[in-house]
């Protein structure tokens, strides 16, 4: 710990007394900083409009195109990146998708995909041999969940962030029914005059879970907050970075961000927590648009924490990225860069 420029403020007056009087631990910097240079992956980019997420499992890579013309998902061989098939057709028909938020591998050749607009999680089976993807099953999510924007599949259930503000995450059955809700928004401010759904909107998080170590990590889209729920020992830790918690205004019931764009992705491996961090102020983003400029989309930092939430390393990137997939065994990070015509890149760590 002596090597960490890491300040831990003692948590006092615990939550059961008053959740609005939390003092969360702070980190101020990282003990190691390293610059990373990307290697561009050449593939058929005609397929993409806004390739937002990428994940790799063994010999298959999946890219999710957020603003696609025809299909939300594209499957490739890995590491050759030869196109296998495109699936998740955009449309309103029963077998089509209205939106694509995220996805996770279920097995080597199968993924779960989330459609927030239809409130559905669908499992697709991918066949490299037949160059096809088949819709295997679809789960309708409980209407009590409102509009779910992220999830993680467990063996017997799904974990999803809570968007009503009373809790932090929900446990949902494989039938789509709400089982239970856990946690709370760890704000240090008093928001008695703000509705809980509006506060939850400001505290929107991205999540990832590792069943091997039981670590569920959550990072805020606004501000700089990392939360760690260890589902094996029942502990919950919250860490504020220099930018602190989300800063916003409420206008007609909606959250309007006034601070910074924070994290856009989190990955929990067996050893570490990897996050994509933007650190771009909305004031600067707005000023760029007023000048007629198009600000780059994404973050130029990957922050790495250990499983206890202590900062380990800060990677400074030569590309702005949105999402990552991490393979610690090969020392590889695959990332998406929506600012360039060749949007799939790789970093060696």
C-alpha positions as CSV (number, residue, x, y, z in Angstrom):
1,X,0.0,0.0,0.0
2,X,2.9,2.4,0.6
3,X,3.4,2.5,-3.2
4,X,-0.2,3.7,-3.8
5,X,-1.0,7.4,-3.8
6,X,-4.3,6.3,-2.4
7,X,-6.3,8.1,0.3
8,X,-8.8,6.1,2.2
9,X,-11.2,8.1,4.3
10,X,-12.8,6.1,7.1
11,X,-16.4,5.2,6.5
12,X,-18.3,6.6,9.5
13,X,-21.9,6.8,10.7
14,X,-22.9,3.8,8.6
15,X,-25.6,3.5,6.2
16,X,-28.3,2.1,8.5
17,X,-28.3,5.5,10.3
18,X,-28.3,7.8,7.3
19,X,-27.4,6.9,3.7
20,X,-26.9,10.6,2.8
21,X,-24.0,11.0,5.3
22,X,-21.6,8.6,3.7
23,X,-18.0,9.4,3.3
24,X,-16.7,7.1,0.7
25,X,-13.0,6.1,0.2
26,X,-11.1,8.2,-2.4
27,X,-8.3,7.4,-4.8
28,X,-6.2,10.3,-6.1
29,X,-3.9,8.7,-8.6
30,X,-2.4,5.5,-9.9
31,X,1.0,4.1,-8.9
32,X,1.9,3.1,-12.5
33,X,1.0,5.0,-15.7
34,X,1.8,3.4,-19.1
35,X,1.1,4.6,-22.7
36,X,-0.4,2.0,-25.1
37,X,-0.3,2.1,-28.8
38,X,-3.1,0.4,-30.7
39,X,-2.8,-2.1,-33.5
40,X,-5.6,-1.7,-36.0
41,X,-7.5,-4.8,-37.0
42,X,-8.4,-4.9,-40.7
43,X,-11.8,-6.3,-41.5
44,X,-14.9,-5.5,-43.6
45,X,-16.0,-2.3,-41.9
46,X,-18.8,-1.8,-44.5
47,X,-20.8,-3.8,-42.0
48,X,-20.5,-1.2,-39.3
49,X,-22.0,2.2,-38.5
50,X,-21.3,2.5,-34.8
51,X,-19.5,-0.6,-33.5
52,X,-19.9,-0.1,-29.7
53,X,-19.2,-3.4,-27.9
54,X,-16.8,-6.3,-28.7
55,X,-16.3,-9.6,-26.9
56,X,-14.2,-12.6,-27.7
57,X,-14.5,-16.2,-26.5
58,X,-12.0,-18.7,-27.8
59,X,-12.4,-18.8,-31.6
60,X,-15.4,-16.4,-32.0
61,X,-15.6,-12.6,-31.8
62,X,-18.9,-10.7,-31.6
63,X,-19.2,-7.0,-32.4
64,X,-22.4,-5.1,-31.5
65,X,-23.3,-2.2,-33.8
66,X,-25.4,0.3,-31.9
67,X,-26.7,2.4,-34.8
68,X,-26.7,-0.2,-37.5
69,X,-28.7,-0.2,-40.7
70,X,-29.8,-3.9,-40.7
71,X,-28.3,-6.1,-37.9
72,X,-27.1,-5.4,-34.3
73,X,-24.6,-8.2,-34.1
74,X,-21.8,-9.5,-36.3
75,X,-19.9,-12.7,-35.6
76,X,-16.3,-13.3,-36.7
77,X,-13.7,-16.0,-36.4
78,X,-10.9,-15.2,-34.0
79,X,-8.1,-14.3,-34.4
80,X,-8.4,-14.1,-38.2
81,X,-11.5,-11.9,-38.0
82,X,-13.3,-13.6,-41.0
83,X,-17.0,-12.7,-41.1
84,X,-19.3,-15.6,-40.1
85,X,-22.7,-14.0,-40.0
86,X,-24.8,-11.0,-39.0
87,X,-27.9,-11.4,-36.8
88,X,-30.3,-9.6,-34.6
89,X,-32.2,-7.9,-37.4
90,X,-33.4,-4.4,-36.7
91,X,-37.2,-4.2,-36.9
92,X,-40.6,-4.5,-35.1
93,X,-41.5,-8.0,-36.1
94,X,-41.6,-10.7,-33.3
95,X,-38.2,-12.2,-34.4
96,X,-36.6,-8.8,-34.8
97,X,-34.9,-6.3,-32.4
98,X,-35.8,-2.7,-31.6
99,X,-32.5,-2.0,-29.7
100,X,-29.2,-3.6,-28.7
101,X,-27.7,-2.6,-25.4
102,X,-25.2,-5.3,-24.6
103,X,-24.5,-9.0,-24.8
104,X,-22.6,-11.8,-23.0
105,X,-21.3,-15.2,-24.1
106,X,-23.4,-18.1,-22.7
107,X,-21.1,-20.8,-24.1
108,X,-18.5,-21.1,-26.9
109,X,-21.1,-20.7,-29.6
110,X,-24.0,-19.0,-27.8
111,X,-24.7,-15.5,-26.5
112,X,-27.4,-13.7,-24.5
113,X,-28.4,-10.3,-26.0
114,X,-30.4,-7.5,-24.4
115,X,-33.1,-5.5,-26.2
116,X,-34.1,-2.7,-23.8
117,X,-36.9,-1.4,-26.0
118,X,-38.7,-4.7,-26.2
119,X,-37.6,-5.6,-22.6
120,X,-36.3,-9.0,-23.8
121,X,-33.1,-11.1,-23.3
122,X,-32.6,-13.4,-26.2
123,X,-30.2,-16.4,-26.6
124,X,-28.6,-16.9,-30.0
125,X,-26.7,-20.0,-31.1
126,X,-23.9,-19.3,-33.6
127,X,-22.6,-21.9,-36.1
128,X,-19.3,-21.0,-37.8
129,X,-19.6,-24.1,-39.9
130,X,-23.0,-23.1,-41.3
131,X,-22.3,-19.4,-41.1
132,X,-25.5,-18.8,-39.3
133,X,-27.1,-17.6,-36.0
134,X,-30.3,-19.1,-34.7
135,X,-32.6,-17.5,-32.2
136,X,-33.0,-20.2,-29.5
137,X,-35.0,-18.6,-26.7
138,X,-36.4,-15.3,-25.7
139,X,-37.1,-14.1,-22.1
140,X,-39.6,-11.3,-21.4
141,X,-38.4,-9.1,-18.5
142,X,-40.6,-8.2,-15.6
143,X,-42.4,-4.9,-16.2
144,X,-41.4,-3.9,-12.7
145,X,-37.8,-3.4,-14.0
146,X,-38.8,-0.5,-16.2
147,X,-36.2,-0.2,-19.1
148,X,-33.2,-2.4,-18.4
149,X,-30.0,-1.1,-20.0
150,X,-27.4,-3.6,-18.8
151,X,-27.3,-7.2,-17.4
152,X,-25.1,-10.1,-16.6
153,X,-26.2,-13.8,-17.0
154,X,-25.7,-16.2,-14.1
155,X,-26.3,-19.9,-14.2
156,X,-29.8,-19.6,-12.7
157,X,-30.6,-15.9,-13.0
158,X,-29.7,-12.5,-14.4
159,X,-28.2,-9.5,-12.6
160,X,-29.4,-6.1,-13.8
161,X,-28.9,-2.6,-12.5
162,X,-31.9,-1.0,-10.7
163,X,-33.3,2.0,-12.5
164,X,-35.9,3.1,-9.9
165,X,-33.4,4.4,-7.4
166,X,-34.4,2.6,-4.3
167,X,-31.9,-0.2,-4.8
168,X,-28.6,-0.6,-6.8
169,X,-29.2,-3.9,-8.6
170,X,-31.9,-6.6,-9.1
171,X,-31.8,-10.3,-9.3
172,X,-34.1,-11.7,-12.1
173,X,-35.1,-15.3,-12.7
174,X,-34.4,-17.1,-16.0
175,X,-38.2,-16.6,-16.6
176,X,-37.7,-12.8,-16.4
177,X,-39.3,-12.4,-13.0
178,X,-37.9,-10.0,-10.3
179,X,-36.6,-12.1,-7.4
180,X,-35.0,-9.5,-5.1
181,X,-33.3,-6.2,-5.1
182,X,-30.1,-5.2,-3.3
183,X,-27.9,-2.1,-2.4
184,X,-28.5,1.6,-2.5
185,X,-27.2,4.6,-4.4
186,X,-24.0,5.6,-2.4
187,X,-24.4,9.4,-2.8
188,X,-22.8,11.7,-0.2
189,X,-25.3,14.4,-1.0
190,X,-28.8,15.1,0.3
191,X,-31.3,14.7,-2.6
192,X,-34.5,14.8,-0.7
193,X,-36.2,17.0,-3.3
194,X,-35.2,14.7,-6.2
195,X,-37.3,11.7,-7.2
196,X,-35.4,8.4,-6.9
197,X,-35.8,7.5,-10.6
198,X,-34.2,10.8,-11.6
199,X,-31.4,10.1,-9.2
200,X,-31.0,6.6,-10.6
201,X,-30.8,8.2,-14.1
202,X,-27.9,10.3,-13.0
203,X,-26.2,7.3,-11.4
204,X,-26.6,5.1,-14.4
205,X,-23.9,2.3,-14.2
206,X,-22.2,-0.2,-16.4
207,X,-21.8,-3.6,-14.7
208,X,-19.7,-6.8,-15.0
209,X,-19.5,-9.9,-12.9
210,X,-16.9,-12.7,-12.5
211,X,-18.5,-15.9,-11.1
212,X,-15.0,-17.3,-10.2
213,X,-14.3,-14.7,-7.6
214,X,-17.9,-13.4,-7.0
215,X,-17.0,-9.8,-7.8
216,X,-19.8,-7.6,-9.2
217,X,-18.3,-4.3,-10.3
218,X,-20.3,-1.2,-11.2
219,X,-19.0,2.1,-12.7
220,X,-20.9,5.3,-13.2
221,X,-21.4,6.8,-16.7
222,X,-21.2,10.3,-15.1
223,X,-18.5,11.3,-12.6
224,X,-16.0,8.8,-11.3
225,X,-17.4,6.2,-8.9
226,X,-16.5,2.5,-8.7
227,X,-18.7,0.1,-6.6
228,X,-17.7,-3.5,-5.8
229,X,-20.2,-6.1,-4.5
230,X,-18.6,-9.3,-3.5
231,X,-21.5,-11.8,-3.8
232,X,-19.5,-14.5,-2.1
233,X,-18.8,-12.7,1.2
234,X,-21.6,-10.2,1.1
235,X,-19.4,-7.1,1.3
236,X,-20.0,-3.8,-0.6
237,X,-17.3,-1.2,-1.2
238,X,-17.5,2.2,-2.9
239,X,-14.6,4.3,-4.3
240,X,-14.7,7.9,-5.5
241,X,-12.1,9.1,-7.9
242,X,-10.9,12.8,-8.2
243,X,-14.0,13.7,-10.3
244,X,-16.4,12.4,-7.6
245,X,-20.0,11.4,-7.9
246,X,-22.2,12.4,-10.9
247,X,-23.0,16.2,-11.2
248,X,-26.3,17.1,-12.8
249,X,-29.4,19.2,-12.9
250,X,-33.0,18.1,-12.9
251,X,-35.1,19.8,-15.5
252,X,-38.8,18.7,-15.8
253,X,-37.9,15.4,-14.1
254,X,-35.0,14.5,-16.4
255,X,-31.3,14.4,-15.4
256,X,-29.2,16.8,-17.4
257,X,-25.4,16.1,-16.8
258,X,-23.3,19.1,-16.0
259,X,-20.1,17.5,-14.8
260,X,-18.0,14.9,-16.8
261,X,-18.6,11.9,-18.9
262,X,-17.0,9.1,-16.8
263,X,-16.8,5.4,-17.5
264,X,-18.3,3.6,-20.4
265,X,-17.3,0.0,-19.7
266,X,-16.1,-2.4,-17.0
267,X,-14.6,-5.9,-17.1
268,X,-13.9,-8.1,-14.1
269,X,-11.2,-10.7,-14.7
270,X,-9.8,-13.3,-12.2
271,X,-7.2,-10.7,-11.0
272,X,-8.3,-7.2,-11.8
273,X,-11.1,-4.8,-12.7
274,X,-10.6,-3.0,-16.0
275,X,-12.5,0.2,-16.9
276,X,-12.7,2.6,-19.8
277,X,-12.7,6.2,-18.5
278,X,-13.4,9.3,-20.6
279,X,-12.9,12.3,-18.2
280,X,-14.5,14.7,-20.7
281,X,-16.5,17.6,-19.3
282,X,-19.9,18.3,-20.9
283,X,-19.0,22.0,-20.9
284,X,-16.1,21.2,-23.3
285,X,-18.2,18.9,-25.4
286,X,-20.9,21.5,-25.8
287,X,-18.3,24.2,-26.6
288,X,-16.9,22.0,-29.4
289,X,-20.3,21.6,-31.0
290,X,-20.9,25.3,-30.8
291,X,-17.6,25.8,-32.7
292,X,-18.9,23.4,-35.4
293,X,-16.5,20.7,-34.4
294,X,-17.4,17.1,-33.7
295,X,-15.7,15.9,-30.5
296,X,-14.3,12.4,-30.5
297,X,-16.4,9.8,-28.9
298,X,-14.9,7.6,-26.2
299,X,-12.2,7.6,-23.6
300,X,-8.4,7.6,-23.8
301,X,-7.8,5.9,-20.5
302,X,-8.1,2.4,-19.2
303,X,-8.1,2.3,-15.4
304,X,-7.1,-0.9,-13.6
305,X,-8.1,-1.7,-10.0
306,X,-7.5,-4.8,-7.9
307,X,-10.5,-6.8,-6.7
308,X,-10.5,-4.7,-3.5
309,X,-10.9,-1.5,-5.5
310,X,-7.3,-0.2,-5.0
311,X,-5.9,1.6,-8.1
312,X,-3.2,-0.5,-9.8
313,X,-2.4,1.0,-13.3
314,X,-3.5,3.8,-15.6
315,X,-3.2,3.1,-19.4
316,X,-3.0,6.2,-21.6
317,X,-4.2,5.3,-25.1
318,X,-3.5,6.7,-28.6
319,X,-7.2,6.1,-29.6
320,X,-10.4,7.0,-27.9
321,X,-12.4,3.9,-27.2
322,X,-15.8,2.9,-26.0
323,X,-15.6,-0.7,-24.8
324,X,-13.1,-3.5,-24.2
325,X,-12.6,-7.2,-23.8
326,X,-9.6,-8.3,-21.8
327,X,-7.6,-11.6,-22.0
328,X,-5.0,-11.6,-19.2
329,X,-3.6,-15.0,-20.4
330,X,-2.5,-13.5,-23.8
331,X,-2.0,-9.9,-22.5
332,X,-4.5,-8.6,-25.1
333,X,-7.2,-5.9,-24.9
334,X,-9.6,-5.7,-27.8
335,X,-11.4,-2.4,-28.1
336,X,-13.9,-0.5,-30.3
337,X,-13.1,3.0,-31.7
338,X,-16.1,4.6,-33.4
339,X,-14.1,7.6,-34.6
340,X,-12.3,5.8,-37.4
341,X,-13.2,3.7,-40.4
342,X,-11.3,0.7,-39.0
343,X,-13.0,0.6,-35.6
344,X,-11.6,-2.7,-34.1
345,X,-8.2,-2.3,-32.4
346,X,-6.0,-4.3,-30.1
347,X,-3.6,-3.3,-27.3
348,X,-0.9,-5.5,-25.8
349,X,-0.4,-5.2,-22.1
